[in-house]
């Protein structure tokens, strides 16, 4: 049976609506209207053990390819800067570009709460799919999109033209925004950031908003819409969504040497390290040690501070756990104290957290702005 692309798009929109029951109808209409197949390159990566295997459109056939592309799934298109269409075989490393699953695109834009006539700055054009969804909703003349990777930007521009959309497209560092197009009613990032880039605050219109996922080097993220008040501060509360985008490239972890355990200072833990497997708990741990990455092993966890080389690692000890800490920072102390605060407040989900950001200071707080808080790196 021949695949009907329009029917696949309608089915995709129905799946997105089922995933996001409160989704505004205009976003469902946009998902049904925009042909995602125009925006996914002719090859993508599939995970294969510890590597990424390139799979081309010609490998699977037209019908199977269209079913793949219109599924509610993220397709990795680039790993360590190598496009799937250029890969001669399996590639190792971390994804550096992808076609985000439509439900997350729609959910993010729904949270952004944009309206007719709003001027939007999108950070991260990517394949151009989310840009097209925005154009369908607002009109191309109301959309400015910035992409860091020149190759991805060129491919997205071609796809958008083929789809009939001509938004303002910029190649550059999205963390600097695009001052020439300011002021914006909304800034929406399709990449995660460790904090709000100061340049964005100066490019917002009065009462404007920033919708982002705040993440870090432990890869726990919170989706939030921040609104600008009369005093120049952004504030808002996180949603319950346990979602994430790739970190903006300037916010990614720098390369580091091979990890070797150091015995260091040893004590019993007060908190079970397995607690960090919970999304909100890992988010709290990340707030407490923002320059550290977290690795889980079969018998504990490892914290490694990218800035100082400090480390902490845990191992079972009787009915509890022992932690070893080495270096100028006592990483586990920082994380454990924050987790104890979180536990005392009832171990809440992300919706109990909020954020305030100015050009001078950015903090995530628990409960209320005057409750426990942690500064963000910026």
N, C-alpha and C positions, 0 to 999 in steps of 0.2 A: 504493500500500500504506500502511495506517495505521501510524504510528509507535508503537511500544510503549515507553513511558517506562521501565518496569522493565528491559526488555532493553537499552535505551540505557545505563542505569546499570550494569548488569552488564558491558557492553562497556567502559564507561569504567573500571570497576574493574580489568578485565583489562589495559587499556592502562597504567594506573597501575602495576600489579604488574610489567608487562614493563619499564617505565621504571625501577622501583626493585626489582630482583630480591631484595633482602634485606628488603623491606617485611614487617613483622609481619602475620600473617593478620587480626588484629582491625582493622587500619586498612583493609585491602582490603574487609572486610565493611562497614565504616562508609561507605566511598565508594560501595559498591553499594547501601546502604540509604538514604542521604540524597539526596533529589531536588534536584539543583542548580538546576533550573528554578524552584523556589520562591524562590531567593535572588538570581537575576539580575534586575535591573530590566527593565521592558518596552522599554528601548532601551539600546544600547551604542554606543561609538565604534569606528570602524574608521579606521586611518591612511590618509590620502589626500594624498600629497605631503608638504607641510609643515604640513598641517592635520589635524584629526580630523573625520570625517564621521559624524553620528549615524545609526544604523540601528535602526528600530523593529521590534518583533515583527510588527506588522501589515504592514510593508513586504515581509517575506520569506515570510510564510505560516507556519502552525503547525508543519508537519513540518520545514521547513528550520530554523526557529528552534530546535526541540528538538535537532536534530542539531548545530547550532552550539553550543548551551549545554552539551551533554554531551561536547563534544570536550575534549581535554586542552590547553586554551588559556586564557590570561589575557584577560579581557574588560574593557577600560577603560570605566568607568561614569561618570567625572567628570573634567573637564579644567578646571583653574584655578577650581575650585569650582562649575562649571556641570554639572549632571546631563545625561546624554545625552537623557533624556526631556523636558528643558526647553529644549534647544537648537533654535533655529529654522533653523539651517544649520551649515556647517562652523565649527569653533572652533580657534583657535590657542592654543598654550601647552603646558604639561606636565600629564600626568595627575596627579590628586590623589586618586583612589580607583579601585579595580578589583576584579573578581572573580578572585582568583588561581587559576591553573591547578591542578586537583586533585592532580596528581602532586607539585607543590611543597608543597601543604598537607599531603599524606600523608607526604612525606619529612621535613618539618620536625617533625611530630608523632611520627614514628618515631624521629628523632634525640633528641627530648625524653625518650623512654623512660619515659613515665608508666605507672602500674600501677593496678589496681583499688584504690579507696579514696583515691587521691591527690586533693588539692585543687589546682586549676590556675587561675592568673590568666592570661588571654589579653589581650595588648596589641594592640588593633586589631580590633574586631568586624567592620568592613567591611560586606560584604553579609550576614554571619551564617552563611555556608556553613561556614567552618572551625569556628565555634562549635558548629554542629549536629553536625559530625563528632566533635568532642570530647564533646558531650553523649551521642551514641550510644555512644561508647566508655566513658565514665565515669559517666554519669548527670548530669542537669542540675543537681542539688544540689551537685555537685562542681566546677562551672564558674562562674567570674566573668570577665566580659569588659568591657573598657573601650574606648569609641570616642570619638575627638576631635570628629568632625563630627556635629552634632545631627541633621541630615537623614538621614545614613546610619544613624545609631543608631536613629532611629525606624523606618526602613524595615526594618532588620535585626530589630528587635523584632517587627514585624508578621509577617515571614517565619518567624521562629522559633516564634511562637505558632501560625501556620498549620501548621507541621510537627509541632506537639505538644511543643515544648521550652520550658521556662521557666527558663533559667539566670538568675543575677544579672547584670543589665546596667547599666552605668554610663556616663554621658556626662561626659567630662572629659579631662584630660591624662593619657594612659596612662603617661607618663614619671614621674608621681607615684604610680603603682600604685593600689591601693585598700586603704588601711590597715584599714578597717572589716572586711574579709573575711580579713585575715591571721590566722595564718601559712599560706603556700602551700608545697606540696611542689614545685611547679614553676611557673615563669613562662615563657610562650612568647609571643614577639613575632611578629606577622605584618606588621611594618614593620621596616625597617632602622634601626639606631641608630649614632651615631658612637662611643659608649661606653655602658657600663652605667649607667643612672641610679642614683645613690646610694640613692634611696628604695627601690629593689627589694631591695637587700641587707638592709635592715632588716625586710622583709616576708616573708622566706624562713624556712621551718621548718628545723630542724636537718638538715643533710645535703641541703637542697633544691638545686634546679638552675635555671639560666636558659638558655634556648635562643633564640639570636638570630642575625641576620645583621649583622655589623659592617661598615658601609659608610662612605662619606664623599662629598666633593664631586667626586671623580674617578669615582664610581659603580662602584668595584670592591669586591666584598663577599666575606666569608667566613662560612660557616655554622658555628656552634660551640655545644656544650653545656658550660656551666660549672657545676661543682659546688662547693657551699659546704663548706669544711673547718672544723675545730675552732677555728681562729684567726680566723674571719670573713673569709677570702679566697675568692674564686671563681677557679677555674682549670680549664683544659681545652685540648684541641687542636682545631684546625679540621678539618673534613671536606674531602674532595676536591671537593665540589660547587661548581660555578661558577654560583651562583644569586644572586638578589637580590630584595628587596622594595623598595617605595617607602620613602624615608626618612620617619621620623616628622616631622610638620610642624614641631615646634619645632627639629628638627635640620636642616631644609632650608637651602639657601643663601639669604642675604638678597638683595634686588634690587641690581643694580649698573648702572653706567653703560656706555655703548657702549665696546667695547674699541678702543683705538688703539695701534698698535705704537710703542714708543720704542726708539731704537738702544741706549742705555745702554752697559754694559760688554760687550765682545765678545771671544770666544775660540773656539778649536776644541773640540768636544766629545770626550770620551774614550769615550762610550757612544753607540751608534746610537739616536736617539730612537724609531725604529720598535719597539724592544724593549718599549715601554709598551703595544703592542697585545696583548701576552700578558697573560692575566688576573692571574697571580701577580705579574708585574713591575709592572703598574699598581697592584696592591694595595700593593706595597712603596713605589712612588712616592707613593701616598696617605698612607702612614704617615710618610714623610719630610717631606711638606709638607701637613699636615692641613687648613690653611685655604685651600688653593689648589684651583682647578678646572682640569681639563685638557681642551683641545680639540685635535682632530687636524685638520690641513688637508692639502691635496693635496701640499704640499711641506715638511711638518714638523709641529711641535706648538706649542701655546701653553699656558703656565702663567700663571694669573692669581690672585693672592692676594686673597681677598675681604676680609681684615681690613686689609691695609696698602696695597693697590693695586699692590704689586710685581708685576712681570711678567717672563717669560722666553719667548723664542720662537726657534725654530731654522729654519735654511734650508740647502739643499745648498751645499757648497763643495768643488769638485773632487771627490775620491773620498770626502769625509767630510762633516761638518756643522759649521756655525757656530752658536753660541748668543749671543743678545743678552739681557742681564739689566739690569733697571732697577728702582730702588726700594730700600728698606732691606733687603729680603731677597733673597739670591741663590738664587732658587728652584731653578734647574737644578743648582747646586752641591749643594744638599740632596738632590735626587732622584738625581743621578748617583752621589754617595757611597753612598747606600743601595743602588742597583742594583749597584754594584761589590762591595759586601758580599754581596749575594745571589748574584752570579756566582761569587764565590770559594767559596761554599758549595754550588756545583753547580747553581745556578738551579732550586731545588726548587719543587714545587707547594705548594698551601695546606696539605697534611697535615703538612708539616714546621714549620708555625707553630703557636704556642700563645698563650695569653693568661692574664694574672693580673690580677684586679681587686679592690681594696679600697675603702673609703670615702675613702682618702687618695691612692691612686695606681692607675693602670691602664696596663698596657703589653702590647704584642704582642711576642713573642720568637720567634727563629728557632732551631730545634734543641732547645734546653733552656732552662729559665728563666734560667740564668746566661749564655746566649749573647747575640748581638747583639739589641738591643731598641729599641723606639720607643714613646714615651708617646702615649696617646690624649687628645684634648681632652674634658674633662668639667667 
